[in-house]
């Protein structure tokens, strides 16, 4: 199954917590704090894999998490860093942020991309020793790793795209121009997913040709298969527009040509302005030469390169390959999308962001990231650590805010799992 779009959730590893430990050795009194730092959380990394051609791997597995950093140990031993998680994607995958839909990275080069960074490890108590606080019984907790949802969108990397209505001979043309072997049959929508083939014009000249299936009227709005696969024409430097001029299905070549171009323009005006070579196919079974000659004259009036051929009998295929190779020499390389995503600025949590609410008239609930971080690095069973916690609350103005809001002595204050009676 060809899957070219997927949404996944990724989570980088959290940093490990710092350790609370003291040096204990015979004949070494008051050895001091030796708590080690926590390890760094693992990153989530995207890596191009040229052996992958679809996003099928992400159809069922949607959540990915890197390894967490280990907690620090005694004797100033740092915790082990979490393992990075490498997610392999096909070349040409566009990575978007699900919330903003902005492009984060175009995975067209072989360079890996860190899509979510792991959190830093917390400091051990060795960092908190001062001349007046020689036995700190608290350490710093690790920083959480980045977490986000991303959209993976595959846009095939092809120099030339074959476009046209179903059953006009695009798959046959791909099979005779390259070694690709797409499914070929005399009915509409035989091709259900894009096919790629490498065409060798000469020993030193080659290009990648893509058969884009399912384009019909209304494709840009979701009709047929075109809405799913129009994105694969985005990168093509040159479009080969295939039109059936045989009259075998009662179609009018010029009307088909206009309809497909209208769908390209509706999907992307820039795509509609891409250089085109118009190919009149099924020359071997033409029933009325008037259709062919009228169409040829119209294309000449518009100044578009035109070839009449038969993919089934290989008539004119060599001329098409030579013309495509010649046109490609003067065209820019395959486009690479520039990142648009601006990651939100990582601002440190501040006490001003704390929320305070009253429950049942005498219970005050204090919540916020700053408080969570403070509670994560103190040991409330230790007197000195509790004093450190109290000083931080007072210096941050938390008690002053509570008094301004009307807290009374004896009221209950709730801070996460910590509850105490307020005393002035």
C-alpha positions in Angstrom: 0.0 0.0 0.0 1.3 3.5 -0.9 1.0 5.8 2.1 2.3 9.3 1.5 0.9 11.2 4.6 1.0 10.4 8.3 0.6 12.2 11.6 2.7 11.0 14.5 3.4 12.1 18.1 7.0 12.3 19.3 8.5 12.8 22.7 12.1 13.4 23.5 13.5 11.9 26.7 13.3 13.7 30.0 16.5 14.7 31.7 17.5 12.6 34.8 17.2 14.1 38.3 20.3 15.2 40.2 21.3 13.1 43.2 21.5 14.0 46.9 24.5 12.2 48.3 27.4 12.9 50.8 31.0 11.7 50.9 31.4 8.9 53.5 34.9 7.6 54.1 36.8 6.5 57.1 38.9 9.2 58.6 37.3 11.8 56.4 34.8 13.6 58.6 32.2 16.0 56.9 33.1 14.9 53.4 30.5 17.2 51.9 27.9 16.8 49.1 28.9 14.6 46.2 25.5 14.1 44.4 26.0 13.6 40.7 24.0 15.3 37.9 21.2 13.6 36.0 21.8 12.4 32.4 20.6 14.2 29.3 17.4 12.9 27.7 17.6 11.4 24.3 16.7 13.3 21.1 14.2 12.3 18.4 16.1 12.3 15.1 14.7 11.9 11.5 17.0 10.2 9.1 16.6 9.6 5.3 16.4 6.0 4.2 16.7 5.5 0.5 15.3 1.9 0.9 11.9 3.4 1.9 9.4 4.6 -0.7 6.3 5.2 1.3 5.2 6.2 4.8 3.6 2.8 5.4 5.7 2.3 8.6 3.7 5.1 10.3 0.2 3.7 9.4 -0.1 1.8 12.7 2.6 3.0 15.0 1.8 6.7 15.8 3.7 7.4 19.0 7.5 7.5 19.3 9.6 8.3 22.5 13.3 8.6 23.0 15.1 7.3 26.1 15.1 9.1 29.4 18.2 10.3 31.2 19.2 8.3 34.3 19.3 9.9 37.7 22.6 11.0 39.1 24.4 8.9 41.7 26.8 9.3 44.6 30.6 10.1 44.3 29.8 12.8 41.7 28.7 10.1 39.3 26.5 11.5 36.5 23.5 9.6 35.2 23.6 7.8 31.8 22.3 9.9 28.9 19.1 8.6 27.3 19.3 6.9 24.0 18.5 8.9 20.9 15.6 7.6 18.8 16.2 7.5 15.1 13.1 7.5 12.9 13.7 6.6 9.2 11.7 8.3 6.5 11.8 8.3 2.7 13.8 10.9 0.8 11.6 13.8 -0.1 9.5 13.8 3.1 8.3 17.2 4.3 8.0 17.5 8.1 5.3 19.9 9.3 4.2 21.0 12.8 0.7 19.8 13.2 -0.5 22.9 15.1 0.9 25.6 12.8 1.2 23.5 9.6 4.6 25.3 9.1 7.4 23.3 7.4 10.0 22.2 9.9 12.3 20.4 7.5 12.5 19.1 3.9 14.2 15.6 4.2 15.6 15.7 0.7 19.3 15.7 1.7 20.9 13.0 3.7 21.5 15.1 6.7 19.7 14.0 9.9 17.3 16.4 11.6 16.7 16.7 15.4 12.9 17.1 15.5 12.7 17.1 19.3 15.5 17.8 21.8 15.9 15.9 25.0 15.8 17.6 28.3 18.9 18.6 30.3 19.8 16.6 33.4 19.3 18.2 36.8 22.2 19.3 39.1 23.2 17.1 42.0 23.5 18.6 45.5 27.3 19.1 44.9 26.3 22.3 43.1 24.3 23.8 46.0 27.0 23.8 48.7 27.9 27.3 50.0 29.9 28.4 53.0 26.7 28.8 55.0 24.9 25.8 53.5 27.5 23.0 53.7 25.1 20.0 53.6 22.4 20.7 51.0 19.8 17.9 51.1 18.2 18.9 47.8 19.0 18.6 44.1 17.6 19.9 40.8 15.1 17.8 38.8 15.7 17.1 35.1 14.1 19.2 32.4 11.3 17.5 30.4 12.1 16.7 26.7 10.3 18.4 23.9 7.0 16.9 22.8 4.9 17.6 19.7 2.8 16.2 16.9 4.2 16.3 13.4 2.8 15.7 9.9 5.0 13.6 7.5 4.1 14.4 3.9 5.9 12.6 1.1 6.6 14.5 -2.1 8.4 12.4 -4.6 11.7 13.6 -6.0 11.3 13.4 -9.8 12.6 15.6 -12.5 9.7 15.0 -14.9 6.0 14.3 -14.1 3.6 12.5 -16.5 0.2 14.0 -16.1 -3.1 13.5 -18.0 -6.5 11.8 -17.7 -6.8 8.2 -16.7 -6.1 5.6 -19.5 -4.2 8.0 -21.8 -1.1 5.7 -21.8 1.1 7.3 -19.0 2.0 3.9 -17.4 2.8 2.4 -20.8 5.0 5.4 -21.6 6.8 5.1 -18.3 7.4 1.3 -18.9 9.0 1.9 -22.4 11.0 4.9 -21.3 12.5 3.3 -18.2 12.8 -0.1 -16.6 9.8 0.6 -14.3 7.0 -2.0 -14.5 3.8 -0.4 -13.5 0.4 -2.2 -13.8 -1.0 -1.6 -17.3 -4.6 -2.4 -18.4 -7.3 -0.9 -20.6 -9.5 0.6 -17.9 -9.5 3.8 -15.9 -7.6 4.1 -12.6 -5.3 1.2 -13.3 -2.6 3.0 -11.5 -3.4 3.7 -7.9 -0.1 5.2 -6.7 2.7 7.1 -8.3 5.5 5.1 -10.0 9.0 6.2 -10.6 11.5 5.2 -13.3 15.0 6.3 -14.3 15.4 7.2 -17.9 18.8 7.1 -19.6 19.0 9.5 -22.5 22.7 8.9 -23.0 25.5 7.2 -21.1 26.1 10.3 -19.0 22.6 11.8 -19.0 19.6 10.5 -17.0 16.5 11.8 -15.3 13.8 10.5 -13.0 10.3 10.2 -14.5 7.1 9.9 -12.3 3.7 8.7 -13.5 1.1 10.7 -11.5 -2.2 8.8 -11.4 -5.8 9.8 -10.9 -6.0 13.3 -12.4 -9.6 14.1 -13.5 -11.8 17.2 -13.4 -12.2 18.3 -9.8 -8.9 16.6 -8.7 -7.8 19.7 -6.8 -11.0 19.5 -4.8 -10.6 15.8 -4.0 -12.2 14.1 -7.0 -10.6 10.9 -8.2 -7.1 10.2 -6.8 -5.7 13.6 -7.8 -6.1 15.3 -4.5 -3.9 12.7 -2.9 -1.2 12.7 -5.6 -1.1 16.2 -7.0 1.5 17.0 -4.3 3.9 14.6 -6.1 4.1 16.9 -9.1 5.2 19.8 -6.9 8.9 19.1 -7.2 8.9 18.2 -10.9 11.0 20.5 -13.0 9.2 19.6 -16.2 5.7 18.3 -16.9 5.0 15.9 -19.8 1.2 16.4 -20.5 -0.1 13.2 -22.1 -3.3 13.5 -24.2 -5.2 10.8 -26.0 -5.8 11.8 -29.6 -7.1 8.5 -30.9 -10.8 9.3 -30.4 -11.3 5.8 -29.1 -13.1 7.0 -26.0 -14.9 9.9 -27.6 -12.8 12.5 -25.8 -11.8 15.9 -27.2 -8.0 16.4 -26.8 -8.1 20.2 -26.3 -10.9 19.9 -23.7 -8.8 17.3 -21.8 -5.7 19.5 -22.0 -7.5 22.5 -20.7 -9.2 20.5 -17.9 -5.9 19.1 -16.5 -4.2 22.5 -16.7 -7.1 24.0 -14.8 -6.7 21.4 -12.0 -2.9 22.1 -11.8 -3.7 25.8 -11.5 -6.3 25.2 -8.8 -3.9 23.2 -6.8 -0.9 25.6 -7.2 -0.6 28.6 -9.6 3.1 28.1 -9.5 2.7 24.5 -10.6 0.6 25.5 -13.6 3.4 27.8 -14.8 5.9 25.0 -14.9 7.4 24.2 -18.4 5.4 21.6 -20.3 5.9 19.2 -23.2 2.6 18.2 -24.8 2.5 14.6 -26.0 -0.3 13.3 -28.3 -0.4 9.5 -27.6 -2.1 6.5 -29.2 -1.0 7.6 -32.7 -1.3 3.9 -33.8 -5.1 3.8 -33.3 -6.1 7.4 -34.4 -9.6 7.2 -35.9 -9.8 10.8 -37.1 -6.8 12.8 -38.2 -8.7 16.0 -37.8 -8.6 15.7 -34.0 -4.8 15.3 -34.1 -4.1 18.1 -36.6 -6.5 20.6 -34.8 -4.8 19.8 -31.5 -1.3 20.2 -33.1 -2.2 23.6 -34.6 -3.5 24.8 -31.2 -0.4 23.8 -29.4 1.8 25.5 -32.0 -0.3 28.7 -31.7 0.5 28.6 -27.9 4.2 28.0 -28.5 4.2 24.7 -26.6 6.6 21.9 -27.5 4.5 19.1 -29.1 5.1 15.5 -30.1 2.8 12.9 -31.5 3.8 9.3 -30.7 2.6 5.8 -29.8 3.8 4.4 -26.5 2.4 1.0 -27.4 4.5 0.6 -30.5 7.4 2.7 -29.2 7.0 5.1 -32.1 8.5 8.6 -31.3 9.7 7.5 -27.8 13.3 8.2 -28.6 12.5 11.7 -29.8 10.6 12.4 -26.5 13.5 11.2 -24.4 15.9 13.4 -26.3 13.6 16.5 -26.0 13.0 16.0 -22.3 16.8 15.7 -21.7 17.4 18.8 -23.7 14.8 20.8 -21.8 16.0 19.7 -18.4 19.5 21.0 -19.1 18.2 24.6 -18.9 16.0 24.2 -15.9 16.9 24.7 -12.2 17.4 21.7 -9.9 14.5 20.0 -8.0 13.1 22.5 -5.5 13.8 22.1 -1.8 11.4 23.6 0.7 12.9 26.1 3.2 11.8 25.7 6.9 9.0 28.0 8.0 8.6 26.7 11.5 9.8 29.0 14.3 10.0 27.0 17.6 8.4 28.7 20.5 10.9 30.5 22.6 11.8 28.5 25.7 11.1 30.9 28.5 12.0 29.9 32.0 9.0 29.5 34.3 8.5 32.5 36.6 6.5 33.0 39.8 4.5 35.7 38.2 2.8 33.0 36.1 1.5 31.1 39.2 -2.3 30.9 39.5 -4.0 31.1 42.9 -7.6 30.2 43.4 -9.9 29.8 46.4 -11.9 26.6 47.0 -14.7 26.4 49.6 -13.7 29.8 51.0 -10.7 28.8 53.1 -8.6 26.6 50.8 -6.0 28.3 48.6 -4.7 26.3 45.6 -1.4 27.5 44.2 -0.4 26.0 40.7 2.2 26.7 38.1 5.3 25.4 36.3 7.7 27.4 38.5 6.2 25.8 41.7 6.5 22.3 40.1 10.2 22.9 39.4 10.8 24.2 42.9 9.0 21.2 44.5 11.0 18.9 42.2 14.3 20.0 43.7 13.6 20.0 47.4 13.3 17.4 50.1 10.5 18.4 52.4 11.5 15.8 55.0 14.7 17.8 55.6 14.7 20.9 57.7 17.3 22.8 55.7 15.6 21.9 52.5 12.3 23.1 53.8 13.9 26.4 54.8 15.2 26.7 51.2 11.7 26.1 49.9 10.2 28.8 52.3 12.8 31.4 51.3 12.1 30.9 47.6 8.3 31.3 48.2 8.9 34.5 50.2 11.4 36.0 47.8 9.1 35.2 44.8 6.3 37.1 46.5 3.9 34.2 46.8 3.0 34.9 50.4 2.5 38.6 49.6 0.1 37.7 46.8 -1.9 35.4 49.1 -2.2 38.2 51.7 -3.3 40.7 49.1 -6.0 38.2 48.0 -7.2 38.0 51.6 -5.9 34.8 53.0 -6.5 34.4 56.8 -4.4 32.7 59.4 -5.4 29.1 59.7 -6.6 28.7 56.1 -5.3 25.7 54.1 -2.7 26.2 51.3 -2.4 23.5 48.7 0.7 23.2 46.5 0.6 20.0 44.5 0.7 17.2 47.1 1.8 19.6 49.8 -0.8 21.0 52.2 -0.2 23.2 55.3 -2.0 25.8 57.4 -1.1 29.4 56.7 0.7 31.2 59.6 1.8 34.8 59.4 
